[in-house]
């Protein structure tokens, strides 16, 4: 990166009066990084201004706080590393830096829309809301979330929190920070009430100004007809809704993102398998009830160390849920995805609070570590996940 470009990044990140956050993500072609993503944000430590650097890989994250002088040195280290995307947010606007396959940098600067973002230096701060009454009033009103005076209705605050947490998880993937001019297609399987479908559409088209279309798919025809009417009333021509199952849905081009939120039991596996077959860049799933693997567990000899623990029905059920999601994440890693399981929203807002988040980073089978871990997990529990059955030879060829 040219020194002039580094200076532009330094000027934004080290501007104590306006800096909000920065995200370094992805890896340039032919290079290697210890971390998949680094997030920088300002914090206050013992009444003194610091910058917190959070380092993420596929398994963990590590956060360290630096005073102004040390932070400047650490930032120089970051700009010398081969990250593919850099996003910097200031109160007055943002800077997006993307590197091409040949290592050429392109810079996109954007002024802030609406009221300037406020800087919050607290460690235990309330999470930043992506959609607010100020920047998304029209959508929130249409969704029945706003009061007449522009506040959030108390009885639907959980829905408001869920929408913003979902969009935060989408944003954190960093998957759409490159090729900002390319059109996007997102498919939401089992979209149900479609609050999150519409929220994603608004976020992509009206907040990020992306050329995006969103398709909701569900088996309930009356619900899909209602959503089509809502999209028509809002003038959202690129939000479409189709009646059918996951296996019924046909598309001429692979979607960039597959979403399945609270799909029951093996429907989550159907959505993940479809996303893998398409090679979709992002797969986001929030599993609901999960029984298929529990049935297998009940018919096999469980690991001896677990026998007393899993003798309790509720613990057996929860272990089945956790094991199912662990297998799903393991399979996604084998198939070339960076996968993690994270909290969707705090438990006080919904009991269904886990999200499987996967971003395509390589071709399947490139890392031999993941097939070995998967084989060991299967051998210990003596079960075969439904997702493996769906993918068949497309998966088993790698172990």
Beta strands, then each sheet from edge to edge (+ up, - down):
strand 1: 19-27
strand 2: 37-45
strand 3: 48-56
strand 4: 61-66
strand 5: 83-90
strand 6: 93-99
strand 7: 105-111
strand 8: 184-189
strand 9: 212-218
strand 10: 239-243
strand 11: 257-261
strand 12: 282-286
strand 13: 337-343
strand 14: 354-360
sheet 1: 4+ 3- 2+ 1- 5+ 6- 7+
sheet 2: 10+ 9+ 8+ 11+ 12+ 14- 13+
end
